[in-house]
Amino acid sequence: MKFEKIAAPKGVREYLPPESQAFEWVRQQLISPAKRAGYQLMELPVFEDTSLFNRGVGESTDVVTKEMYTFEDRGGRSITLRPEGTAGVMRAVIEGNLDRGQLPVKVWYSGQFFRAERPQAGRYRQFYQVGIEAIGIDDPALDAEVIAIADQGFKNLGLKNYRLEITSLGDAQSRAAHRVDLMKFVSKLDLDEATRTRSEINPLRIFDDKRPEIKEAMQSAPILMDYLSDYSRDHFEKVKSYLDALGVSYTVNKRMVRGLDYYTGTTFEFVHDDLGAQSGIGGGGRYDGLMEVLGGQALSGIGFGLGVDRALLAAIAENTLPVQDFNSDLFIIPLSLDEKAYVLNLAQEVRRAGFAVEVAFGDRSLKGAMKGADKSGARFVAVIGESERESGDVELKRMSDGTSIRVKISELQKVLEA
């Protein structure tokens, strides 16, 4: 019987060797600034109770109304694959009582997220993000630090053709004053029923509508930043002054709203125009009130999510990926079955010293094994037979130029360190 091949689901971006090395490098560079700033790892489930996202993300958002992967499990519970990270982190902080200890709670996370979108370059149904959250302190200096951490992540990748856009979505007082005038404006627009319903839940969502006719109609709409309370205006000015002090370049985008309802106050997005339509490579903001909505204390928070997939595409576009010359330090070929146990033990010993070591398997001929060594990308190759095992010496071949040196097996680690 001949079985048909099974393909990956549509809209899923897989990373296979050798491209997976570049993917992992990008992910590490993006999150390393957060680790150095004292953020600690939080590992969370990829699925949650659906109500978490309905309540936390916002019922007027495209994420909730159109893009979530929601299903009923065997116990009859409504479960959703996580479309974003902040709501799950907040749920875990509340459930784990982390908000009852030292504040701010500073955590980082990474992994897969899921949205039922139309697949295209840089836009996948399963995508990868790294993110951080700082919860429990309302301080414009903290806002600036969070933004600077994201900015440093992109700088770590060597990216230059990106820009940071920031805005303030104000506090409850600011949004209430703005909503009155915005609703008056929206009521005069010729909107379809679905869009009007969304506007009644959250009129800011219309600013995020990508249809040309809606974008044109909203050009003269009242802008939230013109309605900021004294507190919100002062907070935003301080954020900008701290960013200036940190040397983080930015532009103020008064029309930015982003796609999630929980954002308040400082909000930001990183944009890379080399990526075309899917130009956003990361963003975030403050979400004061979210913890209370999810059943916790009335504590503030700020965070971001950076797209690993899109950051990788940006690094490719700017040609900043490091050259991966070698995958391992040493490739060892045992000449016969008698040397296999010896070689396996030797490989383990060198690995314990911190080096990457591969072993030739499969009882191939020496010629075939050397071909495998060449394809492996190892820096050095050693062939060990009975004479090498008995003498304690081995010929070490440098694969970059083909030169060979005779060294003692006991001193392999010293040679690899050089």
Contacts in CASP RR format, 6 or more apart in sequence:
PFRMAT RR
TARGET T0000
AUTHOR 0000-0000-0000
METHOD contacts of the structure
MODEL  1
MKFEKIAAPKGVREYLPPESQAFEWVRQQLISPAKRAGYQLMELPVFEDT
SLFNRGVGESTDVVTKEMYTFEDRGGRSITLRPEGTAGVMRAVIEGNLDR
GQLPVKVWYSGQFFRAERPQAGRYRQFYQVGIEAIGIDDPALDAEVIAIA
DQGFKNLGLKNYRLEITSLGDAQSRAAHRVDLMKFVSKLDLDEATRTRSE
INPLRIFDDKRPEIKEAMQSAPILMDYLSDYSRDHFEKVKSYLDALGVSY
TVNKRMVRGLDYYTGTTFEFVHDDLGAQSGIGGGGRYDGLMEVLGGQALS
GIGFGLGVDRALLAAIAENTLPVQDFNSDLFIIPLSLDEKAYVLNLAQEV
RRAGFAVEVAFGDRSLKGAMKGADKSGARFVAVIGESERESGDVELKRMS
DGTSIRVKISELQKVLEA
8 14 0 8 1.000
9 125 0 8 1.000
9 126 0 8 1.000
10 119 0 8 1.000
10 125 0 8 1.000
11 119 0 8 1.000
11 124 0 8 1.000
11 125 0 8 1.000
11 126 0 8 1.000
12 124 0 8 1.000
12 125 0 8 1.000
12 126 0 8 1.000
13 122 0 8 1.000
13 124 0 8 1.000
13 126 0 8 1.000
13 127 0 8 1.000
13 128 0 8 1.000
13 309 0 8 1.000
15 23 0 8 1.000
18 324 0 8 1.000
18 327 0 8 1.000
21 324 0 8 1.000
21 327 0 8 1.000
22 312 0 8 1.000
22 315 0 8 1.000
22 316 0 8 1.000
22 321 0 8 1.000
22 324 0 8 1.000
23 128 0 8 1.000
23 308 0 8 1.000
23 312 0 8 1.000
25 321 0 8 1.000
25 322 0 8 1.000
26 157 0 8 1.000
26 308 0 8 1.000
26 311 0 8 1.000
26 312 0 8 1.000
26 315 0 8 1.000
27 110 0 8 1.000
27 128 0 8 1.000
27 130 0 8 1.000
27 308 0 8 1.000
29 153 0 8 1.000
29 156 0 8 1.000
29 157 0 8 1.000
30 130 0 8 1.000
30 153 0 8 1.000
30 154 0 8 1.000
30 156 0 8 1.000
30 157 0 8 1.000
30 306 0 8 1.000
30 307 0 8 1.000
30 308 0 8 1.000
30 311 0 8 1.000
31 108 0 8 1.000
31 110 0 8 1.000
31 130 0 8 1.000
31 131 0 8 1.000
31 153 0 8 1.000
32 153 0 8 1.000
32 156 0 8 1.000
33 149 0 8 1.000
33 150 0 8 1.000
33 152 0 8 1.000
33 153 0 8 1.000
33 156 0 8 1.000
34 108 0 8 1.000
34 130 0 8 1.000
34 131 0 8 1.000
34 132 0 8 1.000
34 149 0 8 1.000
35 108 0 8 1.000
37 106 0 8 1.000
37 145 0 8 1.000
37 149 0 8 1.000
38 106 0 8 1.000
39 106 0 8 1.000
39 107 0 8 1.000
39 108 0 8 1.000
39 132 0 8 1.000
39 134 0 8 1.000
40 106 0 8 1.000
40 107 0 8 1.000
40 108 0 8 1.000
41 107 0 8 1.000
41 108 0 8 1.000
41 109 0 8 1.000
42 89 0 8 1.000
42 92 0 8 1.000
42 107 0 8 1.000
42 108 0 8 1.000
42 109 0 8 1.000
43 109 0 8 1.000
44 82 0 8 1.000
44 85 0 8 1.000
44 88 0 8 1.000
44 89 0 8 1.000
44 92 0 8 1.000
44 109 0 8 1.000
45 82 0 8 1.000
46 81 0 8 1.000
46 82 0 8 1.000
46 111 0 8 1.000
46 112 0 8 1.000
46 113 0 8 1.000
46 114 0 8 1.000
47 79 0 8 1.000
47 80 0 8 1.000
47 81 0 8 1.000
47 82 0 8 1.000
48 79 0 8 1.000
48 80 0 8 1.000
48 82 0 8 1.000
48 87 0 8 1.000
48 88 0 8 1.000
48 91 0 8 1.000
49 77 0 8 1.000
49 78 0 8 1.000
49 79 0 8 1.000
49 80 0 8 1.000
50 68 0 8 1.000
50 70 0 8 1.000
50 78 0 8 1.000
50 79 0 8 1.000
50 80 0 8 1.000
51 78 0 8 1.000
52 80 0 8 1.000
52 87 0 8 1.000
52 88 0 8 1.000
52 91 0 8 1.000
52 294 0 8 1.000
53 63 0 8 1.000
53 64 0 8 1.000
53 68 0 8 1.000
53 80 0 8 1.000
53 82 0 8 1.000
53 83 0 8 1.000
53 84 0 8 1.000
53 87 0 8 1.000
54 64 0 8 1.000
55 293 0 8 1.000
55 294 0 8 1.000
56 87 0 8 1.000
56 90 0 8 1.000
56 261 0 8 1.000
56 262 0 8 1.000
56 290 0 8 1.000
56 293 0 8 1.000
56 294 0 8 1.000
57 63 0 8 1.000
57 64 0 8 1.000
57 83 0 8 1.000
57 84 0 8 1.000
57 87 0 8 1.000
57 260 0 8 1.000
57 261 0 8 1.000
57 262 0 8 1.000
58 64 0 8 1.000
58 202 0 8 1.000
58 260 0 8 1.000
58 261 0 8 1.000
58 262 0 8 1.000
59 65 0 8 1.000
59 201 0 8 1.000
59 261 0 8 1.000
60 198 0 8 1.000
60 201 0 8 1.000
60 202 0 8 1.000
60 205 0 8 1.000
60 261 0 8 1.000
61 205 0 8 1.000
61 259 0 8 1.000
61 260 0 8 1.000
61 261 0 8 1.000
62 208 0 8 1.000
62 259 0 8 1.000
63 83 0 8 1.000
63 84 0 8 1.000
63 115 0 8 1.000
63 259 0 8 1.000
63 260 0 8 1.000
65 198 0 8 1.000
66 116 0 8 1.000
67 83 0 8 1.000
67 115 0 8 1.000
67 116 0 8 1.000
67 117 0 8 1.000
68 80 0 8 1.000
68 81 0 8 1.000
68 83 0 8 1.000
68 114 0 8 1.000
68 115 0 8 1.000
68 116 0 8 1.000
69 80 0 8 1.000
69 81 0 8 1.000
69 83 0 8 1.000
69 114 0 8 1.000
69 115 0 8 1.000
69 116 0 8 1.000
70 78 0 8 1.000
70 79 0 8 1.000
70 80 0 8 1.000
70 81 0 8 1.000
71 78 0 8 1.000
71 79 0 8 1.000
71 80 0 8 1.000
72 78 0 8 1.000
72 79 0 8 1.000
73 79 0 8 1.000
81 113 0 8 1.000
81 114 0 8 1.000
82 88 0 8 1.000
82 113 0 8 1.000
82 114 0 8 1.000
83 113 0 8 1.000
83 114 0 8 1.000
83 115 0 8 1.000
84 113 0 8 1.000
84 260 0 8 1.000
85 109 0 8 1.000
85 113 0 8 1.000
85 129 0 8 1.000
85 131 0 8 1.000
85 305 0 8 1.000
86 133 0 8 1.000
86 260 0 8 1.000
86 262 0 8 1.000
86 287 0 8 1.000
86 290 0 8 1.000
86 303 0 8 1.000
87 262 0 8 1.000
87 290 0 8 1.000
87 294 0 8 1.000
89 107 0 8 1.000
89 109 0 8 1.000
89 133 0 8 1.000
89 135 0 8 1.000
90 133 0 8 1.000
90 135 0 8 1.000
90 290 0 8 1.000
90 291 0 8 1.000
90 294 0 8 1.000
91 294 0 8 1.000
92 98 0 8 1.000
93 99 0 8 1.000
93 105 0 8 1.000
93 107 0 8 1.000
93 133 0 8 1.000
93 135 0 8 1.000
93 291 0 8 1.000
94 291 0 8 1.000
94 294 0 8 1.000
94 295 0 8 1.000
94 296 0 8 1.000
98 105 0 8 1.000
98 135 0 8 1.000
99 105 0 8 1.000
99 135 0 8 1.000
99 136 0 8 1.000
99 291 0 8 1.000
99 296 0 8 1.000
99 297 0 8 1.000
99 299 0 8 1.000
103 135 0 8 1.000
103 136 0 8 1.000
103 137 0 8 1.000
103 299 0 8 1.000
104 134 0 8 1.000
104 135 0 8 1.000
104 136 0 8 1.000
104 137 0 8 1.000
104 142 0 8 1.000
104 301 0 8 1.000
105 133 0 8 1.000
105 134 0 8 1.000
105 135 0 8 1.000
105 136 0 8 1.000
106 132 0 8 1.000
106 133 0 8 1.000
106 134 0 8 1.000
106 135 0 8 1.000
107 132 0 8 1.000
107 133 0 8 1.000
108 130 0 8 1.000
108 131 0 8 1.000
108 132 0 8 1.000
109 130 0 8 1.000
109 131 0 8 1.000
109 132 0 8 1.000
110 128 0 8 1.000
110 129 0 8 1.000
110 130 0 8 1.000
110 131 0 8 1.000
110 308 0 8 1.000
111 128 0 8 1.000
111 129 0 8 1.000
111 130 0 8 1.000
112 126 0 8 1.000
112 127 0 8 1.000
112 128 0 8 1.000
113 126 0 8 1.000
113 127 0 8 1.000
113 128 0 8 1.000
113 129 0 8 1.000
114 125 0 8 1.000
114 126 0 8 1.000
114 127 0 8 1.000
115 125 0 8 1.000
115 127 0 8 1.000
116 125 0 8 1.000
117 123 0 8 1.000
117 124 0 8 1.000
117 125 0 8 1.000
119 125 0 8 1.000
120 277 0 8 1.000
120 278 0 8 1.000
121 275 0 8 1.000
121 278 0 8 1.000
121 313 0 8 1.000
122 275 0 8 1.000
122 278 0 8 1.000
122 309 0 8 1.000
122 310 0 8 1.000
122 313 0 8 1.000
123 278 0 8 1.000
124 309 0 8 1.000
127 307 0 8 1.000
127 308 0 8 1.000
127 309 0 8 1.000
128 307 0 8 1.000
128 308 0 8 1.000
128 309 0 8 1.000
129 305 0 8 1.000
129 306 0 8 1.000
129 307 0 8 1.000
129 308 0 8 1.000
130 305 0 8 1.000
130 306 0 8 1.000
130 307 0 8 1.000
130 308 0 8 1.000
131 303 0 8 1.000
131 304 0 8 1.000
131 305 0 8 1.000
131 306 0 8 1.000
132 146 0 8 1.000
132 149 0 8 1.000
132 303 0 8 1.000
132 304 0 8 1.000
132 305 0 8 1.000
133 301 0 8 1.000
133 302 0 8 1.000
133 303 0 8 1.000
134 142 0 8 1.000
134 145 0 8 1.000
134 146 0 8 1.000
134 301 0 8 1.000
134 302 0 8 1.000
134 303 0 8 1.000
135 291 0 8 1.000
135 299 0 8 1.000
135 300 0 8 1.000
135 301 0 8 1.000
136 299 0 8 1.000
136 300 0 8 1.000
136 301 0 8 1.000
137 300 0 8 1.000
137 301 0 8 1.000
138 288 0 8 1.000
138 300 0 8 1.000
138 301 0 8 1.000
140 235 0 8 1.000
140 236 0 8 1.000
140 238 0 8 1.000
140 239 0 8 1.000
140 242 0 8 1.000
140 266 0 8 1.000
141 238 0 8 1.000
141 242 0 8 1.000
142 302 0 8 1.000
143 239 0 8 1.000
143 242 0 8 1.000
143 266 0 8 1.000
143 285 0 8 1.000
143 286 0 8 1.000
143 302 0 8 1.000
144 239 0 8 1.000
144 242 0 8 1.000
144 243 0 8 1.000
144 245 0 8 1.000
144 246 0 8 1.000
144 248 0 8 1.000
145 242 0 8 1.000
146 285 0 8 1.000
146 302 0 8 1.000
146 303 0 8 1.000
146 304 0 8 1.000
147 164 0 8 1.000
147 166 0 8 1.000
147 239 0 8 1.000
147 243 0 8 1.000
147 248 0 8 1.000
147 250 0 8 1.000
147 266 0 8 1.000
147 268 0 8 1.000
147 304 0 8 1.000
148 243 0 8 1.000
148 246 0 8 1.000
148 248 0 8 1.000
149 304 0 8 1.000
150 268 0 8 1.000
150 270 0 8 1.000
150 282 0 8 1.000
150 283 0 8 1.000
150 304 0 8 1.000
150 305 0 8 1.000
150 306 0 8 1.000
151 164 0 8 1.000
151 248 0 8 1.000
151 270 0 8 1.000
153 306 0 8 1.000
154 162 0 8 1.000
154 270 0 8 1.000
154 281 0 8 1.000
154 306 0 8 1.000
154 311 0 8 1.000
154 314 0 8 1.000
157 311 0 8 1.000
157 314 0 8 1.000
157 315 0 8 1.000
157 320 0 8 1.000
158 315 0 8 1.000
158 318 0 8 1.000
158 320 0 8 1.000
159 272 0 8 1.000
159 311 0 8 1.000
159 314 0 8 1.000
159 315 0 8 1.000
159 318 0 8 1.000
159 320 0 8 1.000
160 318 0 8 1.000
161 272 0 8 1.000
161 273 0 8 1.000
161 274 0 8 1.000
161 314 0 8 1.000
161 317 0 8 1.000
161 318 0 8 1.000
162 270 0 8 1.000
162 271 0 8 1.000
162 272 0 8 1.000
162 281 0 8 1.000
162 314 0 8 1.000
163 249 0 8 1.000
163 250 0 8 1.000
163 251 0 8 1.000
163 270 0 8 1.000
163 271 0 8 1.000
163 273 0 8 1.000
164 248 0 8 1.000
164 249 0 8 1.000
164 250 0 8 1.000
164 251 0 8 1.000
164 268 0 8 1.000
164 269 0 8 1.000
164 270 0 8 1.000
164 271 0 8 1.000
165 250 0 8 1.000
165 251 0 8 1.000
165 252 0 8 1.000
165 253 0 8 1.000
165 256 0 8 1.000
165 268 0 8 1.000
165 269 0 8 1.000
165 270 0 8 1.000
165 271 0 8 1.000
166 239 0 8 1.000
166 240 0 8 1.000
166 243 0 8 1.000
166 250 0 8 1.000
166 251 0 8 1.000
166 252 0 8 1.000
166 253 0 8 1.000
166 256 0 8 1.000
166 266 0 8 1.000
166 267 0 8 1.000
166 268 0 8 1.000
167 225 0 8 1.000
167 252 0 8 1.000
167 253 0 8 1.000
167 254 0 8 1.000
167 255 0 8 1.000
167 256 0 8 1.000
167 267 0 8 1.000
167 268 0 8 1.000
168 224 0 8 1.000
168 225 0 8 1.000
168 228 0 8 1.000
168 232 0 8 1.000
168 233 0 8 1.000
168 235 0 8 1.000
168 236 0 8 1.000
168 239 0 8 1.000
168 265 0 8 1.000
168 266 0 8 1.000
168 267 0 8 1.000
169 175 0 8 1.000
169 204 0 8 1.000
169 224 0 8 1.000
169 257 0 8 1.000
169 263 0 8 1.000
169 264 0 8 1.000
169 265 0 8 1.000
169 267 0 8 1.000
170 224 0 8 1.000
170 228 0 8 1.000
170 229 0 8 1.000
170 232 0 8 1.000
170 236 0 8 1.000
170 264 0 8 1.000
170 265 0 8 1.000
171 229 0 8 1.000
171 231 0 8 1.000
171 232 0 8 1.000
171 264 0 8 1.000
171 265 0 8 1.000
171 288 0 8 1.000
172 264 0 8 1.000
173 229 0 8 1.000
173 231 0 8 1.000
173 232 0 8 1.000
174 224 0 8 1.000
174 227 0 8 1.000
174 228 0 8 1.000
174 229 0 8 1.000
174 232 0 8 1.000
175 204 0 8 1.000
175 224 0 8 1.000
175 227 0 8 1.000
175 264 0 8 1.000
177 227 0 8 1.000
177 229 0 8 1.000
178 222 0 8 1.000
178 224 0 8 1.000
178 226 0 8 1.000
178 227 0 8 1.000
179 203 0 8 1.000
181 222 0 8 1.000
181 227 0 8 1.000
182 203 0 8 1.000
182 204 0 8 1.000
182 221 0 8 1.000
182 222 0 8 1.000
182 224 0 8 1.000
183 199 0 8 1.000
183 203 0 8 1.000
185 220 0 8 1.000
185 221 0 8 1.000
185 222 0 8 1.000
186 196 0 8 1.000
186 199 0 8 1.000
186 203 0 8 1.000
186 206 0 8 1.000
186 221 0 8 1.000
189 217 0 8 1.000
191 199 0 8 1.000
191 206 0 8 1.000
191 214 0 8 1.000
195 206 0 8 1.000
195 209 0 8 1.000
195 214 0 8 1.000
198 205 0 8 1.000
198 206 0 8 1.000
199 205 0 8 1.000
199 206 0 8 1.000
202 261 0 8 1.000
204 224 0 8 1.000
204 257 0 8 1.000
205 257 0 8 1.000
205 259 0 8 1.000
205 261 0 8 1.000
206 214 0 8 1.000
206 218 0 8 1.000
206 221 0 8 1.000
207 218 0 8 1.000
207 221 0 8 1.000
207 255 0 8 1.000
207 256 0 8 1.000
207 257 0 8 1.000
208 257 0 8 1.000
208 258 0 8 1.000
208 259 0 8 1.000
209 215 0 8 1.000
209 218 0 8 1.000
223 254 0 8 1.000
223 255 0 8 1.000
224 254 0 8 1.000
225 252 0 8 1.000
225 254 0 8 1.000
226 254 0 8 1.000
228 236 0 8 1.000
232 265 0 8 1.000
235 265 0 8 1.000
235 266 0 8 1.000
236 265 0 8 1.000
236 266 0 8 1.000
239 266 0 8 1.000
240 250 0 8 1.000
240 252 0 8 1.000
243 250 0 8 1.000
250 268 0 8 1.000
253 269 0 8 1.000
256 267 0 8 1.000
256 269 0 8 1.000
257 263 0 8 1.000
257 267 0 8 1.000
258 267 0 8 1.000
258 269 0 8 1.000
258 283 0 8 1.000
258 284 0 8 1.000
258 285 0 8 1.000
262 287 0 8 1.000
262 289 0 8 1.000
262 290 0 8 1.000
262 293 0 8 1.000
263 284 0 8 1.000
263 285 0 8 1.000
263 286 0 8 1.000
263 287 0 8 1.000
264 286 0 8 1.000
264 287 0 8 1.000
264 288 0 8 1.000
264 289 0 8 1.000
265 285 0 8 1.000
265 286 0 8 1.000
265 288 0 8 1.000
266 285 0 8 1.000
266 286 0 8 1.000
266 302 0 8 1.000
267 284 0 8 1.000
267 285 0 8 1.000
267 286 0 8 1.000
268 283 0 8 1.000
268 284 0 8 1.000
268 285 0 8 1.000
268 304 0 8 1.000
269 280 0 8 1.000
269 282 0 8 1.000
269 283 0 8 1.000
269 284 0 8 1.000
270 280 0 8 1.000
270 281 0 8 1.000
270 282 0 8 1.000
270 283 0 8 1.000
270 306 0 8 1.000
271 279 0 8 1.000
271 280 0 8 1.000
271 281 0 8 1.000
272 279 0 8 1.000
272 280 0 8 1.000
272 281 0 8 1.000
272 310 0 8 1.000
272 314 0 8 1.000
272 317 0 8 1.000
273 279 0 8 1.000
274 314 0 8 1.000
274 317 0 8 1.000
274 318 0 8 1.000
275 281 0 8 1.000
275 310 0 8 1.000
275 313 0 8 1.000
275 314 0 8 1.000
275 317 0 8 1.000
278 310 0 8 1.000
280 310 0 8 1.000
281 306 0 8 1.000
281 307 0 8 1.000
281 310 0 8 1.000
281 311 0 8 1.000
281 314 0 8 1.000
282 304 0 8 1.000
282 305 0 8 1.000
282 306 0 8 1.000
282 307 0 8 1.000
282 310 0 8 1.000
282 311 0 8 1.000
283 304 0 8 1.000
283 305 0 8 1.000
283 306 0 8 1.000
284 302 0 8 1.000
284 303 0 8 1.000
284 304 0 8 1.000
284 305 0 8 1.000
285 302 0 8 1.000
285 303 0 8 1.000
285 304 0 8 1.000
286 300 0 8 1.000
286 301 0 8 1.000
286 302 0 8 1.000
286 303 0 8 1.000
287 300 0 8 1.000
287 301 0 8 1.000
287 302 0 8 1.000
287 303 0 8 1.000
288 300 0 8 1.000
288 301 0 8 1.000
289 298 0 8 1.000
289 299 0 8 1.000
289 300 0 8 1.000
290 301 0 8 1.000
291 297 0 8 1.000
291 298 0 8 1.000
291 299 0 8 1.000
291 301 0 8 1.000
292 298 0 8 1.000
292 299 0 8 1.000
315 321 0 8 1.000
325 377 0 8 1.000
325 400 0 8 1.000
326 377 0 8 1.000
326 378 0 8 1.000
326 379 0 8 1.000
326 399 0 8 1.000
327 356 0 8 1.000
327 376 0 8 1.000
327 377 0 8 1.000
327 378 0 8 1.000
328 356 0 8 1.000
328 357 0 8 1.000
328 358 0 8 1.000
328 376 0 8 1.000
328 377 0 8 1.000
328 378 0 8 1.000
328 379 0 8 1.000
329 350 0 8 1.000
329 355 0 8 1.000
329 356 0 8 1.000
329 357 0 8 1.000
329 378 0 8 1.000
329 379 0 8 1.000
329 380 0 8 1.000
329 416 0 8 1.000
330 347 0 8 1.000
330 350 0 8 1.000
330 355 0 8 1.000
330 356 0 8 1.000
330 357 0 8 1.000
330 358 0 8 1.000
330 378 0 8 1.000
330 379 0 8 1.000
330 380 0 8 1.000
330 381 0 8 1.000
330 382 0 8 1.000
330 412 0 8 1.000
330 416 0 8 1.000
331 357 0 8 1.000
331 358 0 8 1.000
331 359 0 8 1.000
331 360 0 8 1.000
331 372 0 8 1.000
331 373 0 8 1.000
331 376 0 8 1.000
331 377 0 8 1.000
331 378 0 8 1.000
331 380 0 8 1.000
331 381 0 8 1.000
331 382 0 8 1.000
332 343 0 8 1.000
332 346 0 8 1.000
332 347 0 8 1.000
332 357 0 8 1.000
332 358 0 8 1.000
332 359 0 8 1.000
332 360 0 8 1.000
332 381 0 8 1.000
332 382 0 8 1.000
332 383 0 8 1.000
332 384 0 8 1.000
333 343 0 8 1.000
333 359 0 8 1.000
333 360 0 8 1.000
333 366 0 8 1.000
333 369 0 8 1.000
333 370 0 8 1.000
333 373 0 8 1.000
333 381 0 8 1.000
333 382 0 8 1.000
333 383 0 8 1.000
333 384 0 8 1.000
334 340 0 8 1.000
334 342 0 8 1.000
334 343 0 8 1.000
334 359 0 8 1.000
334 360 0 8 1.000
334 384 0 8 1.000
334 385 0 8 1.000
335 366 0 8 1.000
335 383 0 8 1.000
335 384 0 8 1.000
335 385 0 8 1.000
335 386 0 8 1.000
336 385 0 8 1.000
336 386 0 8 1.000
337 363 0 8 1.000
338 385 0 8 1.000
338 386 0 8 1.000
339 384 0 8 1.000
339 385 0 8 1.000
339 386 0 8 1.000
339 389 0 8 1.000
342 384 0 8 1.000
342 389 0 8 1.000
343 359 0 8 1.000
343 384 0 8 1.000
344 359 0 8 1.000
346 384 0 8 1.000
346 409 0 8 1.000
346 412 0 8 1.000
347 357 0 8 1.000
347 358 0 8 1.000
347 359 0 8 1.000
350 357 0 8 1.000
350 412 0 8 1.000
350 413 0 8 1.000
350 416 0 8 1.000
351 357 0 8 1.000
353 413 0 8 1.000
355 413 0 8 1.000
355 416 0 8 1.000
358 376 0 8 1.000
358 378 0 8 1.000
360 369 0 8 1.000
360 372 0 8 1.000
360 373 0 8 1.000
366 383 0 8 1.000
369 383 0 8 1.000
370 381 0 8 1.000
373 381 0 8 1.000
373 399 0 8 1.000
374 399 0 8 1.000
377 399 0 8 1.000
378 399 0 8 1.000
379 398 0 8 1.000
379 399 0 8 1.000
379 400 0 8 1.000
379 416 0 8 1.000
380 396 0 8 1.000
380 397 0 8 1.000
380 398 0 8 1.000
380 399 0 8 1.000
380 415 0 8 1.000
380 416 0 8 1.000
381 396 0 8 1.000
381 397 0 8 1.000
381 399 0 8 1.000
382 394 0 8 1.000
382 395 0 8 1.000
382 396 0 8 1.000
382 397 0 8 1.000
382 412 0 8 1.000
383 394 0 8 1.000
383 395 0 8 1.000
384 394 0 8 1.000
384 409 0 8 1.000
388 394 0 8 1.000
388 395 0 8 1.000
388 409 0 8 1.000
392 408 0 8 1.000
392 409 0 8 1.000
392 410 0 8 1.000
393 406 0 8 1.000
393 407 0 8 1.000
393 408 0 8 1.000
393 409 0 8 1.000
394 406 0 8 1.000
394 407 0 8 1.000
394 408 0 8 1.000
394 409 0 8 1.000
394 412 0 8 1.000
395 404 0 8 1.000
395 405 0 8 1.000
395 406 0 8 1.000
396 404 0 8 1.000
396 405 0 8 1.000
396 406 0 8 1.000
396 407 0 8 1.000
396 412 0 8 1.000
396 415 0 8 1.000
397 403 0 8 1.000
397 404 0 8 1.000
398 404 0 8 1.000
398 405 0 8 1.000
405 415 0 8 1.000
407 415 0 8 1.000
END
